[in-house]
Amino acid sequence: MLTRPTLLLRLEDAFLLATTVLLYAHFRLSWLLFAVLFFVPDISMLGYLANPRTGAALYNLGHWVALPLGLLAFGYIQHQTSLIAISLIWIGHVTFDRALGYGFKYPTAFKDTHIQRIS
């Protein structure tokens, strides 16, 4: 297993997803909000309507965990529960996608990711 990077990446993200859900529960945030917003980052796929290069760029931006991590830090420092909720949902979505094998996209096609080629 330790010599299979794809499996390690997917397991790592499954653990990160579980951690995100536990943090969400710890802060006693709205599960309805979680359900409503969970797939919002996938709106970034609309860039594929223009072309694969734009689609990959927008998808990667929407699935770059640095953005919700920054939002989480800001929300925590400012004691803004709504920002904490949004950032944890966003991180949860990204780690969920990556645990399923949907990674950053290459500009060649939606199925070409940094984790694997999706069949």
BELMOJO-V169028 format. One record per backbone hydrogen bond with DSSP energy under -1.0 kcal/mol. CO is the residue of the C=O (numbers start at 1). NH is the residue of the N-H. If there is no record, write none. Layout:
co=CO nh=NH
co=CO nh=NH
This chain:
co=1 nh=4
co=4 nh=8
co=5 nh=9
co=6 nh=10
co=7 nh=11
co=8 nh=12
co=9 nh=13
co=10 nh=14
co=11 nh=15
co=12 nh=16
co=13 nh=17
co=14 nh=18
co=15 nh=19
co=16 nh=20
co=17 nh=21
co=18 nh=22
co=19 nh=23
co=20 nh=24
co=21 nh=25
co=22 nh=26
co=23 nh=27
co=24 nh=29
co=25 nh=28
co=30 nh=34
co=31 nh=35
co=32 nh=36
co=33 nh=37
co=34 nh=38
co=37 nh=40
co=39 nh=42
co=40 nh=43
co=41 nh=44
co=42 nh=45
co=43 nh=46
co=44 nh=47
co=45 nh=48
co=46 nh=49
co=47 nh=50
co=47 nh=51
co=51 nh=55
co=52 nh=56
co=53 nh=57
co=54 nh=58
co=55 nh=59
co=56 nh=60
co=57 nh=61
co=58 nh=62
co=59 nh=63
co=61 nh=64
co=64 nh=67
co=65 nh=69
co=66 nh=70
co=67 nh=71
co=68 nh=72
co=69 nh=73
co=70 nh=74
co=71 nh=75
co=72 nh=76
co=73 nh=77
co=74 nh=78
co=75 nh=80
co=80 nh=84
co=81 nh=85
co=82 nh=86
co=83 nh=87
co=84 nh=88
co=85 nh=89
co=86 nh=90
co=87 nh=91
co=88 nh=92
co=89 nh=93
co=90 nh=94
co=91 nh=95
co=92 nh=96
co=93 nh=97
co=94 nh=98
co=95 nh=99
co=96 nh=100
co=97 nh=102
co=98 nh=101
co=101 nh=103
co=104 nh=114
co=109 nh=112
co=111 nh=118
co=112 nh=106
co=116 nh=113
